[in-house]
Amino acid sequence: MAVTKDTVYIKGEQNVEVTKSEVTLGDILSIECANLEMIPKIKALKLLKVQNNGKHRYVVSVLKIIECIHRQYPNVDIENLGKEDIIITCEDQKTPNKFIHWTKVAAVTAITFVGAAFSIMAFNNDVETTKLFGQIYTLLMGKQSSGFTVLELMYCVGLIVGILIFFNHFGGKKFSVDPTPMEVEMRLYENDIQTTLIENYSRKEKELDVGKTTSAGTHRA
């Protein structure tokens, strides 16, 4: 009679942050198995140990994770449902200084506001918006524009409403469940960074793969 093998399903995100010096598989993976007794044991398997404090970054191949599991459970089948390479960032948990935090927020807000205002004014000056509104007002009303009419007022209101609708965000609220354009761009930027990190580590042979160890050393359970 054939022996039925247990199948372990693992899923890892592209980028994982941990605060512990000893990183286990449970810190970076979601694990599922029909044998419920095996799940906590696999989660407790140690993948690597960080010797020094501070910020460290590792790129781990899923083959190294499979090797780590097979070392303890050689007869299990493993199905990877996540990423093929996982970026692990080890950093001490620190409470940020509130003064520095709010100073950065104020500086970014001021720079963004001034930059946006300058861009809008430069655009209006380039296309001669004031002259255009004056011509439209004269054509419709039959008299010269004073420079501040209902056209300028509605233009300002429409500009604000258009920006709010486009960015789908005001304060801490969103107008719909869709991601904002800023969130989409940040996600694309994050994906580009992660891809570059993985390629650089692989090219420099710093990736933690089968048969390799990190400078911090891997802890074999």
Rosetta blueprint (number, residue, H / E / L):
1 M L
2 A L
3 V L
4 T L
5 K L
6 D L
7 T E
8 V E
9 Y E
10 I E
11 K E
12 G E
13 E L
14 Q L
15 N E
16 V E
17 E E
18 V E
19 T L
20 K L
21 S L
22 E E
23 V E
24 T E
25 L H
26 G H
27 D H
28 I H
29 L E
30 S E
31 I E
32 E E
33 C E
34 A L
35 N L
36 L L
37 E L
38 M H
39 I H
40 P H
41 K H
42 I H
43 K H
44 A L
45 L L
46 K E
47 L E
48 L E
49 K E
50 V L
51 Q L
52 N L
53 N L
54 G L
55 K L
56 H E
57 R E
58 Y E
59 V E
60 V E
61 S E
62 V H
63 L H
64 K H
65 I H
66 I H
67 E H
68 C H
69 I H
70 H H
71 R H
72 Q H
73 Y L
74 P L
75 N L
76 V L
77 D E
78 I E
79 E E
80 N E
81 L L
82 G L
83 K L
84 E L
85 D E
86 I E
87 I E
88 I E
89 T E
90 C E
91 E L
92 D L
93 Q L
94 K L
95 T L
96 P L
97 N L
98 K H
99 F H
100 I H
101 H H
102 W H
103 T H
104 K H
105 V H
106 A H
107 A H
108 V H
109 T H
110 A H
111 I H
112 T H
113 F H
114 V H
115 G H
116 A H
117 A H
118 F H
119 S H
120 I H
121 M H
122 A H
123 F H
124 N H
125 N H
126 D H
127 V L
128 E L
129 T H
130 T H
131 K H
132 L H
133 F H
134 G H
135 Q H
136 I H
137 Y H
138 T H
139 L H
140 L H
141 M H
142 G L
143 K L
144 Q L
145 S L
146 S L
147 G L
148 F L
149 T L
150 V H
151 L H
152 E H
153 L H
154 M H
155 Y H
156 C H
157 V H
158 G H
159 L H
160 I H
161 V H
162 G H
163 I H
164 L H
165 I H
166 F H
167 F H
168 N L
169 H L
170 F E
171 G L
172 G L
173 K E
174 K L
175 F L
176 S L
177 V L
178 D L
179 P L
180 T L
181 P H
182 M H
183 E H
184 V H
185 E H
186 M H
187 R H
188 L H
189 Y H
190 E H
191 N H
192 D H
193 I H
194 Q H
195 T H
196 T H
197 L H
198 I H
199 E H
200 N H
201 Y H
202 S H
203 R H
204 K L
205 E L
206 K L
207 E L
208 L E
209 D L
210 V L
211 G L
212 K L
213 T L
214 T L
215 S L
216 A L
217 G L
218 T L
219 H L
220 R L
221 A L
